[in-house]
Amino acid sequence: MVAFFIPRAGDDEQGERLYDAFAEFAGCTPAPPRERVRAITFTADGTQWVAEVGEELHGRRTTRLLRRGEVVEHTETVTSTSRVLAIYPGTPFTVVTDAQPITSAPSEWANPFTAEPGTVTLFDRQLSTAQADERAR
């Protein structure tokens, strides 16, 4: 499992400050440590997307065509240059990325955006980032 982190945070304390600041920016409530979300899957415009903290948004889109009486499926991988900074649980969930207005990077996604998750993966509830670093050594 992965310990809680915020991309670009220098240490746990800065990560906590950024997590709270992103929640304020997004207009939502920060989750308690045991409920922090690492990743979600969701569907948007027929594409199954994955939003994972620290990673660019990516997904798979499957189209079906009827050709000569047979159904032909075509699956393609889709990506976005927007990197996920934080995900906040709620109804719906809120995803904050590194796109405008946080940085000058353009994106096809609003920032923040909301999504109804199909699956939810939480951060490891037992490890702090410092503990995870120690375990990796």
N, CA, C and O of each residue as an XYZ file, in Angstrom:
548
protein
N       0.830     -1.182      0.000
C       0.000      0.000      0.000
C       0.877      1.249      0.000
O       2.071      1.180      0.290
N       0.290      2.355     -0.318
C       1.014      3.616     -0.432
C       0.638      4.525      0.733
O      -0.538      4.667      1.067
N       1.641      5.135      1.343
C       1.415      6.094      2.418
C       0.896      7.403      1.847
O       1.193      7.748      0.703
N       0.122      8.132      2.642
C      -0.418      9.421      2.220
C       0.705     10.367      1.815
O       1.725     10.474      2.496
N       0.499     11.048      0.701
C       1.427     12.083      0.263
C       0.707     13.075     -0.632
O      -0.361     12.789     -1.174
N       1.303     14.226     -0.774
C       0.858     15.240     -1.730
C       2.057     15.496     -2.637
O       3.149     15.779     -2.145
N       1.869     15.401     -3.967
C       2.988     15.650     -4.884
C       3.641     17.001     -4.603
O       2.966     17.992     -4.326
N       4.942     17.013     -4.680
C       5.776     18.204     -4.517
C       5.904     18.695     -3.083
O       6.572     19.701     -2.843
N       5.280     18.011     -2.119
C       5.446     18.399     -0.713
C       6.804     17.903     -0.242
O       7.176     16.758     -0.500
N       7.534     18.753      0.438
C       8.870     18.392      0.898
C       8.881     17.454      2.096
O       9.824     16.684      2.273
N       7.834     17.513      2.922
C       7.757     16.658      4.102
C       6.288     16.485      4.490
O       5.401     17.057      3.856
N       6.038     15.695      5.534
C       4.662     15.408      5.965
C       3.915     16.678      6.368
O       2.736     16.838      6.051
N       4.603     17.575      7.064
C       3.954     18.805      7.534
C       3.507     19.672      6.349
O       2.390     20.189      6.343
N       4.369     19.828      5.361
C       4.001     20.600      4.174
C       2.880     19.889      3.412
O       1.997     20.548      2.863
N       2.905     18.565      3.371
C       1.840     17.800      2.728
C       0.492     18.068      3.380
O      -0.516     18.222      2.691
N       0.471     18.124      4.700
C      -0.780     18.402      5.426
C      -1.286     19.811      5.112
O      -2.481     20.021      4.902
N      -0.356     20.776      5.082
C      -0.759     22.154      4.763
C      -1.326     22.249      3.350
O      -2.345     22.901      3.127
N      -0.657     21.591      2.392
C      -1.143     21.611      1.006
C      -2.488     20.909      0.883
O      -3.372     21.384      0.171
N      -2.649     19.780      1.572
C      -3.918     19.050      1.530
C      -5.062     19.942      2.001
O      -6.124     19.977      1.381
N      -4.842     20.663      3.098
C      -5.860     21.583      3.609
C      -6.091     22.749      2.652
O      -7.231     23.166      2.447
N      -5.020     23.275      2.066
C      -5.143     24.407      1.134
C      -5.888     23.999     -0.138
O      -6.719     24.758     -0.637
N      -5.599     22.818     -0.661
C      -6.312     22.349     -1.859
C      -7.795     22.146     -1.544
O      -8.648     22.431     -2.386
N      -8.108     21.663     -0.357
C      -9.516     21.483      0.038
C     -10.221     22.835      0.090
O     -11.355     22.965     -0.370
N      -9.551     23.838      0.648
C     -10.136     25.178      0.699
C     -10.337     25.715     -0.713
O     -11.389     26.278     -1.016
N      -9.349     25.548     -1.571
C      -9.448     25.961     -2.977
C     -10.646     25.293     -3.656
O     -11.374     25.932     -4.416
N     -10.843     24.000     -3.375
C     -11.907     23.229     -4.021
C     -13.268     23.421     -3.354
O     -14.290     22.984     -3.883
N     -13.279     24.074     -2.193
C     -14.542     24.288     -1.500
C     -15.097     23.022     -0.871
O     -16.311     22.828     -0.818
N     -14.206     22.160     -0.395
C     -14.661     20.927      0.245
C     -13.916     20.736      1.563
O     -13.006     21.495      1.895
N     -14.312     19.729      2.291
C     -13.728     19.452      3.596
C     -12.614     18.423      3.472
O     -12.806     17.395      2.822
N     -11.449     18.670      4.080
C     -10.388     17.658      4.051
C     -10.835     16.409      4.803
O     -11.523     16.496      5.820
N     -10.443     15.269      4.299
C     -10.794     14.004      4.946
C      -9.854     13.738      6.115
O      -8.692     14.141      6.082
N     -10.355     13.059      7.154
C      -9.449     12.653      8.227
C      -8.431     11.647      7.698
O      -8.685     10.988      6.690
N      -7.287     11.520      8.360
C      -6.218     10.648      7.852
C      -6.664      9.243      7.442
O      -6.161      8.724      6.446
N      -7.578      8.613      8.164
C      -7.990      7.241      7.859
C      -8.910      7.151      6.638
O      -9.209      6.050      6.177
N      -9.360      8.290      6.109
C     -10.305      8.283      4.986
C      -9.753      8.973      3.741
O     -10.512      9.292      2.825
N      -8.462      9.204      3.696
C      -7.872      9.916      2.553
C      -7.776      9.009      1.341
O      -7.389      7.844      1.431
N      -8.144      9.587      0.201
C      -8.287      8.817     -1.035
C      -7.036      8.911     -1.889
O      -6.549     10.002     -2.184
N      -6.522      7.752     -2.282
C      -5.364      7.682     -3.174
C      -5.788      7.675     -4.635
O      -5.145      8.313     -5.468
N      -6.877      6.952     -4.960
C      -7.277      6.830     -6.364
C      -8.760      6.510     -6.479
O      -9.360      5.919     -5.581
N      -9.334      6.913     -7.601
C     -10.703      6.535     -7.938
C     -10.757      6.183     -9.419
O      -9.937      6.641    -10.215
N     -11.733      5.367     -9.767
C     -12.083      5.179    -11.171
C     -13.444      5.819    -11.353
O     -14.265      5.816    -10.436
N     -13.685      6.367    -12.534
C     -14.972      6.993    -12.823
C     -15.181      7.009    -14.325
O     -14.233      6.875    -15.099
N     -16.425      7.172    -14.726
C     -16.753      7.221    -16.143
C     -17.150      8.639    -16.523
O     -17.943      9.279    -15.832
N     -16.595      9.121    -17.620
C     -16.941     10.436    -18.159
C     -16.936     10.336    -19.674
O     -15.943      9.915    -20.269
N     -18.031     10.717    -20.295
C     -18.157     10.702    -21.755
C     -17.799      9.338    -22.353
O     -17.121      9.262    -23.378
N     -18.259      8.265    -21.706
C     -18.028      6.922    -22.231
C     -16.634      6.371    -22.023
O     -16.309      5.301    -22.538
N     -15.806      7.081    -21.279
C     -14.437      6.637    -21.017
C     -14.298      6.281    -19.545
O     -14.775      7.009    -18.674
N     -13.646      5.161    -19.271
C     -13.362      4.747    -17.895
C     -12.028      5.378    -17.489
O     -10.975      4.984    -17.991
N     -12.074      6.355    -16.584
C     -10.899      7.109    -16.173
C     -10.359      6.634    -14.836
O     -11.088      6.074    -14.017
N      -9.055      6.868    -14.626
C      -8.411      6.637    -13.344
C      -7.783      7.965    -12.914
O      -7.010      8.572    -13.655
N      -8.129      8.398    -11.707
C      -7.497      9.568    -11.100
C      -6.738      9.049     -9.892
O      -7.344      8.560     -8.938
N      -5.401      9.152     -9.927
C      -4.567      8.671     -8.830
C      -3.604      9.782     -8.429
O      -2.942     10.379     -9.278
N      -3.533     10.050     -7.132
C      -2.678     11.122     -6.631
C      -1.242     10.906     -7.114
O      -0.669      9.827     -6.966
N      -0.684     11.966     -7.694
C       0.690     11.926     -8.191
C       0.813     11.480     -9.634
O       1.900     11.556    -10.207
N      -0.274     11.016    -10.239
C      -0.244     10.500    -11.611
C      -1.100     11.367    -12.532
O      -2.003     12.075    -12.085
N      -0.794     11.294    -13.827
C      -1.644     11.959    -14.811
C      -2.943     11.175    -14.953
O      -2.961      9.951    -14.818
N      -4.023     11.888    -15.224
C      -5.299     11.215    -15.480
C      -5.135     10.332    -16.707
O      -4.531     10.747    -17.696
N      -5.673      9.108    -16.649
C      -5.596      8.215    -17.798
C      -6.814      7.298    -17.796
O      -7.472      7.107    -16.774
N      -7.091      6.743    -18.956
C      -8.261      5.883    -19.036
C      -8.287      5.037    -20.287
O      -7.332      4.990    -21.062
N      -9.433      4.359    -20.459
C      -9.647      3.484    -21.617
C     -11.049      3.735    -22.152
O     -12.022      3.828    -21.404
N     -11.112      3.840    -23.452
C     -12.393      4.041    -24.123
C     -12.593      2.884    -25.092
O     -11.721      2.599    -25.912
N     -13.734      2.222    -24.998
C     -14.054      1.112    -25.892
C     -15.240      1.506    -26.760
O     -16.282      1.932    -26.261
N     -15.064      1.357    -28.054
C     -16.163      1.607    -28.999
C     -16.527      0.289    -29.657
O     -15.680     -0.583    -29.849
N     -17.793      0.161    -29.995
C     -18.290     -1.053    -30.651
C     -18.930     -0.653    -31.970
O     -19.767      0.249    -32.027
N     -18.522     -1.341    -33.022
C     -19.064     -1.091    -34.355
C     -19.623     -2.385    -34.920
O     -19.078     -3.464    -34.686
N     -20.693     -2.269    -35.650
C     -21.245     -3.432    -36.335
C     -20.643     -3.463    -37.728
O     -20.880     -2.561    -38.532
N     -19.865     -4.500    -38.016
C     -19.201     -4.640    -39.300
C     -19.512     -6.004    -39.889
O     -19.157     -7.033    -39.314
N     -20.178     -6.009    -41.037
C     -20.524     -7.259    -41.721
C     -21.246     -8.234    -40.793
O     -20.990     -9.438    -40.805
N     -22.149     -7.682    -39.995
C     -22.950     -8.521    -39.112
C     -22.276     -8.920    -37.820
O     -22.873     -9.634    -37.014
N     -21.049     -8.482    -37.597
C     -20.330     -8.800    -36.365
C     -20.018     -7.520    -35.598
O     -19.744     -6.469    -36.177
N     -20.068     -7.646    -34.290
C     -19.700     -6.509    -33.439
C     -18.182     -6.528    -33.258
O     -17.600     -7.516    -32.809
N     -17.568     -5.412    -33.620
C     -16.121     -5.271    -33.490
C     -15.853     -4.228    -32.409
O     -16.360     -3.107    -32.462
N     -15.049     -4.624    -31.432
C     -14.688     -3.701    -30.361
C     -13.298     -3.124    -30.606
O     -12.383     -3.815    -31.053
N     -13.174     -1.837    -30.298
C     -11.877     -1.166    -30.398
C     -11.660     -0.421    -29.080
O     -12.465      0.429    -28.701
N     -10.568     -0.747    -28.386
C     -10.249     -0.084    -27.122
C      -8.995      0.749    -27.312
O      -7.991      0.281    -27.847
N      -9.075      1.988    -26.863
C      -7.914      2.866    -26.944
C      -7.610      3.457    -25.581
O      -8.506      3.671    -24.765
N      -6.345      3.715    -25.350
C      -5.899      4.357    -24.121
C      -5.951      5.862    -24.325
O      -5.509      6.375    -25.353
N      -6.490      6.556    -23.347
C      -6.558      8.013    -23.402
C      -5.808      8.578    -22.198
O      -5.804      7.985    -21.119
N      -5.186      9.714    -22.398
C      -4.424     10.342    -21.321
C      -4.705     11.832    -21.276
O      -5.235     12.418    -22.221
N      -4.346     12.413    -20.180
C      -4.440     13.851    -19.988
C      -3.119     14.290    -19.370
O      -2.472     13.522    -18.658
N      -2.732     15.504    -19.639
C      -1.497     16.009    -19.041
C      -1.724     16.510    -17.620
O      -0.772     16.901    -16.945
N      -2.968     16.502    -17.160
C      -3.275     16.965    -15.799
C      -2.873     15.908    -14.778
O      -3.287     14.752    -14.864
N      -2.062     16.323    -13.815
C      -1.605     15.432    -12.744
C      -2.485     15.663    -11.516
O      -2.764     16.806    -11.154
N      -2.915     14.587    -10.883
C      -3.799     14.662     -9.717
C      -2.984     15.045     -8.480
O      -1.971     14.418     -8.168
N      -3.444     16.084     -7.786
C      -2.779     16.538     -6.563
C      -3.476     16.019     -5.309
O      -2.819     15.711     -4.314
N      -4.809     15.922     -5.353
C      -5.562     15.450     -4.185
C      -6.960     15.030     -4.624
O      -7.504     15.544     -5.601
N      -7.528     14.082     -3.879
C      -8.895     13.615     -4.107
C      -9.618     13.668     -2.771
O      -9.116     13.163     -1.766
N     -10.802     14.283     -2.759
C     -11.570     14.442     -1.535
C     -12.884     13.670     -1.634
O     -13.637     13.844     -2.592
N     -13.162     12.808     -0.634
C     -14.411     12.056     -0.672
C     -15.610     12.966     -0.450
O     -15.502     14.010      0.194
N     -16.729     12.567     -0.979
C     -17.970     13.310     -0.830
C     -18.982     12.769     -1.818
O     -18.789     11.701     -2.398
N     -20.048     13.503     -2.003
C     -21.065     13.118     -2.975
C     -21.301     14.310     -3.886
O     -22.123     15.164     -3.555
N     -20.627     14.404     -5.002
C     -19.618     13.510     -5.570
C     -18.230     13.786     -4.972
O     -18.058     14.701     -4.167
N     -17.244     12.972     -5.387
C     -15.859     13.196     -4.979
C     -15.321     14.415     -5.721
O     -15.817     14.757     -6.795
N     -14.303     15.074     -5.151
C     -13.680     16.239     -5.770
C     -12.217     15.921     -6.057
O     -11.493     15.430     -5.191
N     -11.792     16.210     -7.291
C     -10.418     15.953     -7.727
C      -9.749     17.285     -8.036
O     -10.271     18.085     -8.813
N      -8.584     17.520     -7.421
C      -7.781     18.720     -7.673
C      -6.566     18.299     -8.487
O      -5.871     17.345     -8.140
N      -6.317     19.030     -9.585
C      -5.166     18.722    -10.439
C      -4.178     19.882    -10.438
O      -4.408     20.913     -9.806
N      -3.080     19.694    -11.153
C      -2.054     20.741    -11.255
C      -2.310     21.708    -12.408
O      -1.419     22.467    -12.789
N      -3.514     21.685    -12.964
C      -3.846     22.568    -14.092
C      -4.271     23.952    -13.582
O      -4.303     24.203    -12.378
N      -4.593     24.837    -14.527
C      -5.042     26.188    -14.181
C      -6.215     26.108    -13.223
O      -7.040     25.210    -13.395
N      -6.354     26.953    -12.252
C      -5.540     28.120    -11.930
C      -4.387     27.840    -10.959
O      -3.700     28.776    -10.551
N      -4.157     26.576    -10.577
C      -3.043     26.294     -9.653
C      -1.706     26.541    -10.337
O      -0.795     27.104     -9.731
N      -1.584     26.129    -11.579
C      -0.405     26.442    -12.393
C      -0.918     27.068    -13.688
O      -2.121     27.277    -13.846
N      -0.024     27.361    -14.592
C      -0.441     27.928    -15.876
C      -0.766     26.845    -16.899
O      -1.097     27.159    -18.042
N      -0.677     25.583    -16.506
C      -0.905     24.478    -17.443
C      -2.373     24.398    -17.868
O      -3.263     24.354    -17.020
N      -2.624     24.379    -19.174
C      -4.001     24.225    -19.653
C      -4.455     22.777    -19.483
O      -3.631     21.868    -19.379
N      -5.766     22.573    -19.456
C      -6.308     21.225    -19.319
C      -7.701     21.170    -19.916
O      -8.417     22.170    -19.952
N      -8.077     19.977    -20.389
C      -9.438     19.772    -20.868
C     -10.396     19.560    -19.695
O     -11.612     19.544    -19.884
N      -9.858     19.397    -18.492
C     -10.636     19.205    -17.276
C     -10.751     20.513    -16.516
O      -9.814     21.311    -16.496
N     -11.906     20.734    -15.886
C     -12.041     21.859    -14.959
C     -11.143     21.548    -13.759
O     -10.844     20.383    -13.493
N     -10.724     22.561    -13.051
C      -9.922     22.335    -11.851
C     -10.451     23.193    -10.719
O     -10.338     24.418    -10.765
N     -11.023     22.569     -9.710
C     -11.222     21.139     -9.507
C     -12.393     20.627    -10.345
O     -13.160     21.407    -10.910
N     -12.513     19.289    -10.413
C     -13.694     18.696    -11.033
C     -14.269     17.643    -10.095
O     -13.593     17.171     -9.181
N     -15.529     17.280    -10.334
C     -16.180     16.283     -9.496
C     -16.450     15.025    -10.298
O     -16.586     15.066    -11.520
N     -16.526     13.892     -9.583
C     -16.775     12.609    -10.240
C     -17.436     11.654     -9.253
O     -17.170     11.692     -8.052
N     -18.296     10.802     -9.784
C     -18.903      9.717     -9.005
C     -18.020      8.491     -9.194
O     -17.975      7.941    -10.295
N     -17.324      8.050     -8.166
C     -16.376      6.944     -8.345
C     -17.049      5.587     -8.498
O     -18.081      5.303     -7.891
N     -16.417      4.752     -9.341
C     -16.809      3.353     -9.445
C     -16.073      2.548     -8.395
O     -16.661      1.698     -7.727
N     -14.772      2.820     -8.250
C     -13.960      2.204     -7.205
C     -13.172      3.297     -6.498
O     -12.881      4.350     -7.066
N     -12.834      3.018     -5.246
C     -12.079      3.968     -4.418
C     -10.947      3.207     -3.743
O     -11.163      2.142     -3.164
N      -9.742      3.758     -3.820
C      -8.580      3.189     -3.133
C      -8.087      4.222     -2.131
O      -7.801      5.365     -2.488
N      -7.991      3.807     -0.882
C      -7.506      4.706      0.164
C      -5.995      4.587      0.314
O      -5.394      3.590     -0.085
N      -5.396      5.615      0.894
C      -3.986      5.530      1.268
C      -3.861      4.540      2.418
O      -4.833      4.269      3.122
N      -2.662      4.003      2.605
C      -2.387      3.101      3.714
C      -2.674      3.837      5.017
O      -2.167      4.936      5.240
N      -3.466      3.245      5.852
C      -3.880      3.886      7.100
C      -2.829      3.785      8.185
O      -2.911      4.498      9.185
N      -1.854      2.929      8.016
C      -0.893      2.665      9.078
C       0.408      3.444      8.938
O       1.089      3.688      9.934
N       0.763      3.838      7.717
C       2.086      4.406      7.498
C       2.047      5.905      7.235
O       1.206      6.383      6.474
N       2.939      6.633      7.851
C       3.187      8.014      7.449
C       4.208      7.955      6.324
O       4.784      6.894      6.086
N       4.449      9.038      5.636
C       5.441      9.060      4.569
C       6.818      8.703      5.122
O       7.571      7.969      4.483
N       7.151      9.218      6.308
C       8.458      8.925      6.914
C       8.584      7.431      7.213
O       9.642      6.845      6.986
N       7.512      6.807      7.721
C       7.555      5.378      7.998
C       7.709      4.578      6.704
O       8.446      3.594      6.670
N       7.027      4.989      5.655
C       7.119      4.296      4.381
C       8.533      4.396      3.818
O       9.045      3.432      3.249
N       9.173      5.573      3.977
C      10.547      5.742      3.519
C      11.480      4.801      4.271
O      12.367      4.193      3.672
N      11.282      4.678      5.587
C      12.087      3.773      6.392
C      11.905      2.336      5.950
O      12.874      1.580      5.866
N      10.667      1.953      5.667
C      10.362      0.576      5.248
C      11.015      0.261      3.905
O      11.424     -0.875      3.663
N      11.115      1.270      3.026
C      11.686      1.057      1.687
C      13.198      0.856      1.742
O      13.771      0.288      0.813
N      13.851      1.304      2.798
C      15.315      1.190      2.898
C      15.789     -0.167      3.202
O      16.995     -0.391      3.310
